[in-house]
Amino acid sequence: MHVAFTPALTESGIQRRTIVAGVMAGWVVAPLAWGAVPAVSAPDREAFLAFSSWVTGRPALDRALGNRLYDLLAAEDGTFVSGVRELLALVNERRIDPMRLQEVLDGEKSPHARLPRAIATAWFLGIVGEGEKARCVALEYALNADVVSDVLKPPTYCYGAYASWARPPV
């Protein structure tokens, strides 16, 4: 569904925005029911995509981007692959609500408590890692850009001189 940008708040613009907001809310909330994580007995990449779908609230994710994120997240953390499998099993077994997952993991001092944050950051911001090890994997294809893609397009190039983005701001 493509919604045109309406600069003036006319009655039809408000109605259109109300409809779009309702559709998006339903689209995001529908897969978040506590039984929505598909039981996966497939390879590790499929488990990662299933868990990612549940964490992000998106029923379908870009498989090529998912493979790239999986490779980088697994390379960054040696326990990532087993952690995702264990978290997916935990969620399916205990039927944890997605909105409470982080609270449960933090409360139980789970060794995998950082994984949902890392996965959500990778999908929504397109960034894997932190600090000096941070790598931008997907700028224009990250989910935060997808939400507003009907109106906004993130820049895919530097507006200043070559590599001007590399210098810290003054």
C-alpha positions in Angstrom: 0.0 0.0 0.0 1.5 3.3 -1.0 0.3 6.5 0.7 1.1 9.8 -0.9 2.5 12.5 1.4 -0.1 15.2 2.2 1.5 18.4 3.5 -1.8 20.0 4.5 -3.9 18.3 7.2 -7.1 18.2 5.3 -10.1 16.1 6.4 -9.2 13.4 3.8 -5.5 13.6 4.9 -6.5 13.0 8.5 -8.8 10.1 7.5 -6.0 8.6 5.3 -3.5 8.8 8.2 -6.0 7.2 10.6 -6.5 4.3 8.1 -2.8 3.9 7.6 -2.1 4.0 11.3 -4.8 1.4 11.9 -3.5 -0.9 9.2 0.1 -0.5 10.4 -0.9 -1.2 14.0 -2.7 -4.3 13.0 0.2 -5.4 10.8 2.7 -5.0 13.7 0.5 -6.3 16.5 -1.0 -9.4 14.7 2.2 -11.5 14.8 3.0 -10.5 18.3 0.5 -12.8 19.9 2.3 -15.0 22.4 1.9 -18.1 20.3 3.2 -16.5 17.1 6.7 -17.9 17.0 6.8 -20.7 14.5 8.2 -24.0 15.8 11.4 -24.4 13.8 13.2 -27.7 13.4 15.2 -26.4 10.4 18.9 -25.4 10.3 20.3 -22.5 12.3 19.7 -19.8 9.7 16.0 -20.7 9.7 15.9 -20.6 13.5 17.5 -17.1 13.3 15.0 -15.9 10.7 12.0 -17.3 12.7 13.3 -15.7 15.9 14.0 -12.4 14.1 10.5 -12.4 12.6 9.1 -12.8 16.1 11.4 -10.2 17.7 10.7 -7.6 14.9 7.0 -8.3 14.6 7.5 -8.8 10.8 5.9 -11.9 9.3 8.4 -11.8 6.4 12.0 -10.6 6.4 14.5 -10.2 3.6 16.4 -13.5 3.4 19.5 -12.1 1.8 19.9 -9.4 4.5 19.0 -12.0 7.1 21.9 -14.2 5.9 24.3 -11.3 6.1 23.2 -10.3 9.6 23.4 -13.9 10.7 26.9 -14.3 9.4 28.1 -11.1 11.1 26.3 -11.8 14.4 27.6 -15.3 14.5 31.2 -14.2 13.8 31.0 -11.6 16.5 29.7 -14.0 19.2 30.7 -17.6 19.4 27.6 -18.5 21.4 25.2 -16.7 19.0 24.0 -19.7 17.0 23.3 -21.9 20.1 21.8 -18.9 21.9 19.3 -18.3 19.2 18.2 -21.9 19.2 17.9 -21.9 22.9 15.9 -18.6 23.0 13.5 -19.9 20.2 13.0 -23.1 22.2 12.4 -21.1 25.4 9.9 -18.8 23.8 8.0 -21.8 22.2 8.1 -23.8 25.4 7.0 -21.0 27.9 5.0 -18.9 25.4 6.7 -15.7 26.5 5.0 -12.6 25.3 7.4 -10.7 23.0 6.9 -7.5 25.0 8.1 -9.3 28.2 11.0 -11.3 26.7 13.7 -8.9 27.6 12.3 -8.5 31.1 12.2 -12.2 31.6 15.7 -12.7 30.3 17.2 -9.9 32.4 15.3 -11.1 35.5 16.6 -14.6 35.1 20.1 -13.3 34.3 20.1 -15.3 31.2 23.5 -15.5 29.3 21.5 -14.9 26.2 19.8 -11.6 27.4 21.8 -9.5 25.0 20.7 -11.5 21.9 17.2 -10.0 21.4 18.7 -6.5 21.6 21.5 -7.3 19.1 19.1 -8.9 16.7 16.6 -6.0 16.9 19.4 -3.5 16.5 20.7 -5.4 13.5 17.3 -5.5 11.8 16.0 -2.1 12.7 19.2 0.0 12.5 21.2 -2.2 10.1 24.1 -2.1 12.6 26.0 -5.2 14.0 28.4 -4.7 16.9 29.2 -1.8 19.1 31.8 0.9 19.4 34.9 0.3 17.3 33.5 -3.1 16.1 30.2 -1.6 14.9 29.5 -2.3 11.2 26.7 -0.8 9.1 25.2 -3.6 7.1 22.0 -2.1 5.8 21.2 1.6 5.8 18.4 1.9 3.3 17.1 -1.6 3.8 17.0 -1.5 7.6 13.5 -1.8 9.1 13.5 1.7 10.5 13.8 3.0 6.9 11.2 0.6 5.7 8.5 2.0 8.0 8.8 5.5 6.4 9.8 4.4 2.9 6.7 5.6 1.3 7.7 9.2 2.1 11.4 9.3 3.1 14.5 7.7 1.5 17.6 7.6 3.6 20.7 9.1 1.8 23.0 6.4 0.5 25.9 8.8 0.0 27.8 11.5 1.7 26.6 15.1 1.2 30.0 16.7 1.9 33.4 16.2 0.5 34.7 12.7 0.1 34.9 10.9 3.5 33.7 14.1 5.3 31.4 11.8 7.3 34.5 10.1 8.8 35.5 13.2 10.9 33.8 13.8 14.2 31.4 16.8 14.4 32.8 20.0 15.7 
